[in-house]
Amino acid sequence: YFLHPFDGPLTLQGTASLGFEIFEQVNNFDNILISVGGGGLISGIGSAIKQLNPKCKIIGIEPEGANGLSQSLRLNKPLKNIQINSIADSLSSPLHMEYSFNVAKQVIDKIITVSDEQMIQAMKFMFDNYKMILEPACITGIAALLGPLKNQLSNQKTLILLCGSNIDPKSWNNLLIK
């Protein structure tokens, strides 16, 4: 049985269950920052959170070199051929799909883009300050807070979903040690 990685009712039900679990543990937050690739994770989590906490802002974070959902939302249609150039390979979806796109456009309040260099700086920050080795796709929310969202969410309760741990030591070193 094929289960699509970011589209379809079953996939979004699965990611919505993650939103429900987040809300059960931390139900009083103003914003949630979610890395965006194909749009399934933010669509499912966003739909659950918006039903449980309608005032919460769902903020997507995309790599500049893989900003297909931003483009799709701007054009009001899921794009089928997105040019990709990003170190965040698991966020580099070459297309978007109708089902998750239609949910995404209802739940996303804002999408921010971050550069590869901002992701690398955030990876360094998390390692230097928290001894966490995080991949580029995982770090987009931190990169956004250190960059384009800096000081914009002050005095607000903001949750960052850290998803992804798909990096080996050699790749991590190649990105951070120059």
Buried (B, 14 or more C-beta within 10 A) or exposed (E): EEEBEBBBEEBBEBBBEBBBEBBEEEEEBBBBBBBBBBBBBBBBBBBBBBEBBEEBBBBBBBBBBBBBBBBBBEEEEBBEEBEBEBBBBBBBBEBBBEBBBEBBBEBBEEBBBBBBEBBBBBBBBBBEEEEBBBBBBBBBBBBBBBBBBEEBBEEEEBBBBBBBEEBEEEBBEEBEEE
